[in-house]
């Protein structure tokens, strides 16, 4: 990209990317501040759900920052970032659509990843299915216990007690943005634990 023929905003982004790759944490924060609202509104248009849009916005930046060394200035940084966000959201929607498939015998998996049984008087989870569900829950608790205490508590409040972001922010007296960033980090750490364990839940 010819530096003489690019906009001031593109120059600013290139400068921030260079600084971020050089280890300047403030550069990451600035990039997020510049594009967070735009990414969030794009996610909202695609998923029509505030919490999902919040999660997807954080995930988009997480994926982009992980791959920052792969960015090439042949295209604007904003174009590259929006493409990552869009692809991630499309993957989320595909998984969500698939997870909404309901089986009368075994129940369903909701968009939040939790198993939901369908209660009929004559039917329910058979013993094997109950055992498998219990094992998944036990494994999740085992993974969470390997996190630092502050991350453990966040995950427990969000995913076990199913509190909203706002409720957790109030309880812990944390800014909403800080809370979501910490939850994102907690999920990243859980993924790392799962990867090293060599198995999924």
C-alpha positions as CSV (number, residue, x, y, z in Angstrom):
1,X,0.0,0.0,0.0
2,X,1.4,3.4,-1.0
3,X,1.7,5.5,2.1
4,X,1.2,8.6,0.0
5,X,-2.2,7.5,-1.3
6,X,-3.9,6.3,1.9
7,X,-6.2,8.1,4.3
8,X,-5.1,9.5,7.6
9,X,-7.2,6.8,9.4
10,X,-5.4,4.1,7.4
11,X,-2.0,5.6,8.4
12,X,-3.1,5.7,12.0
13,X,-4.1,2.0,11.8
14,X,-0.9,0.9,10.3
15,X,1.1,2.8,12.9
16,X,-1.0,1.2,15.7
17,X,-0.6,-2.3,14.1
18,X,3.2,-1.8,14.0
19,X,3.3,-0.7,17.6
20,X,1.1,-3.6,18.7
21,X,3.4,-6.1,16.9
22,X,6.2,-4.4,18.7
23,X,4.7,-5.2,22.1
24,X,2.8,-1.9,22.8
25,X,-0.3,-3.0,24.7
26,X,-1.8,0.4,24.4
27,X,-1.9,0.1,20.7
28,X,-4.2,-2.9,21.0
29,X,-6.5,-0.9,23.3
30,X,-6.6,2.0,20.8
31,X,-7.4,-0.3,17.9
32,X,-10.2,-1.8,19.9
33,X,-11.5,1.6,20.9
34,X,-11.6,2.8,17.3
35,X,-13.5,-0.1,15.9
36,X,-15.4,-1.7,18.8
37,X,-18.7,0.2,18.2
38,X,-18.7,-0.5,14.4
39,X,-18.0,-4.2,14.9
40,X,-20.7,-4.4,17.6
41,X,-23.3,-2.8,15.4
42,X,-22.4,-5.1,12.6
43,X,-22.8,-8.1,14.9
44,X,-26.1,-6.8,16.2
45,X,-27.4,-6.7,12.6
46,X,-26.4,-10.2,12.0
47,X,-27.5,-11.9,15.3
48,X,-30.1,-9.6,16.7
49,X,-29.1,-10.4,20.2
50,X,-27.2,-8.0,22.5
51,X,-25.3,-10.6,24.6
52,X,-24.3,-12.6,21.5
53,X,-23.2,-9.4,19.7
54,X,-21.1,-8.5,22.8
55,X,-19.4,-11.9,22.8
56,X,-18.8,-11.9,19.1
57,X,-17.3,-8.4,19.2
58,X,-14.8,-9.5,21.8
59,X,-14.1,-12.8,19.9
60,X,-13.5,-10.8,16.7
61,X,-10.8,-8.7,18.3
62,X,-9.3,-11.7,20.0
63,X,-9.0,-13.6,16.7
64,X,-7.7,-10.5,14.9
65,X,-5.1,-9.7,17.5
66,X,-3.9,-13.3,17.5
67,X,-3.4,-13.2,13.8
68,X,-2.1,-9.6,13.7
69,X,1.3,-10.8,12.3
70,X,-0.6,-12.2,9.3
71,X,-2.1,-8.8,8.4
72,X,-0.7,-7.3,5.2
73,X,-1.3,-3.6,4.4
74,X,-2.4,-4.4,0.8
75,X,-5.9,-3.8,2.3
76,X,-7.2,-1.4,4.9
77,X,-6.9,-2.8,8.5
78,X,-10.6,-2.1,8.9
79,X,-11.5,-4.3,5.9
80,X,-9.4,-7.1,7.3
81,X,-10.9,-6.8,10.8
82,X,-14.5,-6.7,9.5
83,X,-13.8,-9.8,7.4
84,X,-12.6,-11.7,10.5
85,X,-15.6,-10.5,12.5
86,X,-18.1,-11.4,9.7
87,X,-16.7,-14.9,9.2
88,X,-16.6,-15.6,12.9
89,X,-20.3,-14.5,13.1
90,X,-21.3,-16.6,10.2
91,X,-19.7,-19.7,11.9
92,X,-21.5,-18.8,15.1
93,X,-24.9,-18.6,13.3
94,X,-24.3,-21.9,11.5
95,X,-23.5,-23.6,14.8
96,X,-26.5,-22.0,16.5
97,X,-28.8,-23.2,13.7
98,X,-27.4,-26.7,14.0
99,X,-27.7,-26.7,17.8
100,X,-31.4,-25.8,17.6
101,X,-32.2,-29.2,16.1
102,X,-34.4,-31.0,18.6
103,X,-34.5,-34.7,19.3
104,X,-37.5,-35.9,21.4
105,X,-35.4,-38.8,22.8
106,X,-32.3,-36.9,23.9
107,X,-33.4,-33.3,24.3
108,X,-31.6,-30.4,22.6
109,X,-28.4,-28.3,22.9
110,X,-29.3,-24.6,23.2
111,X,-27.3,-21.7,21.7
112,X,-25.5,-21.3,25.0
113,X,-24.2,-24.9,24.7
114,X,-26.2,-26.2,27.6
115,X,-28.2,-29.4,27.2
116,X,-31.9,-29.0,27.5
117,X,-34.0,-32.1,28.1
118,X,-37.6,-32.3,26.9
119,X,-39.9,-33.8,29.6
120,X,-42.6,-36.2,28.5
121,X,-44.4,-38.4,31.0
122,X,-43.4,-41.5,29.1
123,X,-39.9,-40.4,28.0
124,X,-36.7,-38.9,29.5
125,X,-33.0,-39.3,29.4
126,X,-32.0,-42.9,29.7
127,X,-29.3,-43.8,32.3
128,X,-26.5,-43.7,29.8
129,X,-27.5,-40.2,28.6
130,X,-27.7,-39.0,32.2
131,X,-24.3,-40.3,32.9
132,X,-22.8,-38.7,29.8
133,X,-24.4,-35.3,30.8
134,X,-23.1,-35.6,34.4
135,X,-19.6,-36.4,33.1
136,X,-19.6,-33.3,30.8
137,X,-20.6,-31.1,33.8
138,X,-18.0,-32.7,36.0
139,X,-15.3,-32.2,33.3
140,X,-16.3,-28.5,32.9
141,X,-16.0,-28.0,36.7
142,X,-12.6,-29.7,36.6
143,X,-11.3,-27.3,33.9
144,X,-12.7,-24.3,35.7
145,X,-10.9,-25.3,38.9
146,X,-7.6,-25.0,37.1
147,X,-8.2,-21.3,36.4
148,X,-7.1,-18.5,38.8
149,X,-9.7,-17.7,41.5
150,X,-10.9,-14.5,39.9
151,X,-11.5,-16.3,36.6
152,X,-13.2,-19.2,38.3
153,X,-15.7,-16.9,40.0
154,X,-16.5,-15.1,36.8
155,X,-17.1,-18.4,34.9
156,X,-19.3,-19.7,37.8
157,X,-21.4,-16.6,37.8
158,X,-21.8,-16.4,34.1
159,X,-22.1,-20.0,33.0
160,X,-23.2,-22.0,36.1
161,X,-25.4,-19.4,37.8
162,X,-26.3,-17.9,34.4
163,X,-26.2,-14.3,35.6
164,X,-26.3,-11.6,32.9
165,X,-23.2,-9.4,32.2
166,X,-25.0,-6.5,33.9
167,X,-25.8,-8.5,37.1
168,X,-22.2,-9.7,37.3
169,X,-20.8,-6.2,36.8
170,X,-23.0,-4.9,39.6
171,X,-22.0,-7.8,41.9
172,X,-18.3,-7.4,41.3
173,X,-18.4,-3.6,40.9
174,X,-16.6,-3.9,37.6
175,X,-17.0,-1.8,34.4
176,X,-18.9,-3.8,31.8
177,X,-16.0,-3.6,29.3
178,X,-13.5,-4.9,31.9
179,X,-15.8,-7.7,32.9
180,X,-16.3,-8.9,29.3
181,X,-12.6,-8.7,28.6
182,X,-11.9,-10.8,31.7
183,X,-14.5,-13.4,30.7
184,X,-13.0,-13.6,27.2
185,X,-9.6,-14.2,28.8
186,X,-11.2,-16.9,31.0
187,X,-12.6,-18.7,28.0
188,X,-9.3,-18.5,26.2
189,X,-7.6,-20.1,29.2
190,X,-10.2,-22.9,29.3
191,X,-9.6,-23.5,25.6
192,X,-5.9,-23.9,26.3
193,X,-6.6,-26.3,29.1
194,X,-8.9,-28.4,26.8
195,X,-6.3,-28.3,24.0
196,X,-3.6,-29.6,26.3
197,X,-5.9,-32.2,27.8
198,X,-6.4,-33.5,24.2
199,X,-10.2,-33.8,24.5
200,X,-13.4,-31.9,24.4
201,X,-16.4,-31.7,26.6
